[in-house]
Amino acid sequence: MSIVIKLNGKEAEIEEGTTVGQLLDNRRIRREMVTVQVNGVIIDRSHFDTTPLKDGDEVEFLYYMGGGIDSGVLWATQRSQRFQSTLLTQRAQGNARSRRQH
């Protein structure tokens, strides 16, 4: 039986029970080159093989090709599309504070 997920904004049909890891393998995507977000939550690489996808899940493959800080907001590019990243901004701000304290 198959289910339908939204993968990078487009509907995709996959087999029921498919894990994040299997989806990456089926699409020949190197795990170390991608960050995976399911329903807005970043999945740790150590959980790729134990995280099953469910019907209706929204999956994003994030490829960080470049980035920078513009007006205090960290941005990244994903397949030539620029986007702001709240998660990355929070990490960058935390790292900046940590560097100032040391």
N, C-alpha and C positions, 0 to 999 in steps of 0.2 A: 504494500500500500504506500502511496506517496502523500506528501504534505506540501504546502506552498509556504515559502518564506519570502521576505523581501530582502534581496541581496544588493547592497549598494544602490538602493532606490528602485530596483526592478524586481518583479516577481520571478521566482525561480522554483521549480519543482524538484524536490529531493525525496529520497526514500525515508520513510518514517524510521526514527531511531538513529539517524545520522548524527554523528558528533561534530563539533567544530573541527577537530583534527581530521576527520574523514572528509569533510567538505574541503578543507585546504588541500589535502592529498589528492582528492578527485580533480581539483582544478589546477594541480601542479604548482601550488604556491608554497614557496619556502617559508617555513614557520618563523624562522629568525628574521625575516624581512617584512613582517606584517604585524600590526596590532589588530586584534579582533574585538569588536564591540557588539554585544547582543542586547537588544532592547535598552540601549543607553548605558550598559555596564561593560567596562573593559574586562575581558576574560584573561586571567593569568595564563601564560603559556603552559604551565604545569597542569592546567585543568582542561586543555584543548581536547584530550582524548576521553575525558569523563563528563563533558558538557554536551548533553544531547540537545538537538534543536527541536522545537515544537512548531506545530502549524501556526502561522501568523507571526512568528518571530521576525524581528527586524535586525538584520546582520549587516555590519559595515566592516569592510577590510580597509584599514588605514595604512597607507604607505607614506612615510615621511621622506619626501624628496629634498626638502629644503625648508627654511623657516627663518624667523627673526622676530624682533620686537618692533612694533609700530605703535606709537602713542601709548606705550605701556601695556599693550595687549600682544601676547604671543600668538603668532599665526604659523600655519604650516601649509604646505601644498600637498594635495592628494590628486594624483593624475591630472596635473596642470590646473586644478581648481584650488584657489586660496580660501582657507577658512580659519576662523578664530577657534582656538581650543581652550576651553575653560580649564580642563584637566592640566594641560601643559602650562597654562598661565599660572595656576596654583603651584605647580611643581617649581617653576622658574622663580616665582616670588619666594617660595620657601628656601630654595637653594641660595638666592641672593641674601636673604636674612642670615642663613647659616654662614655664608662666607664673611659677612660683616662682623659676626660674633667671634670668629676665630682670628 
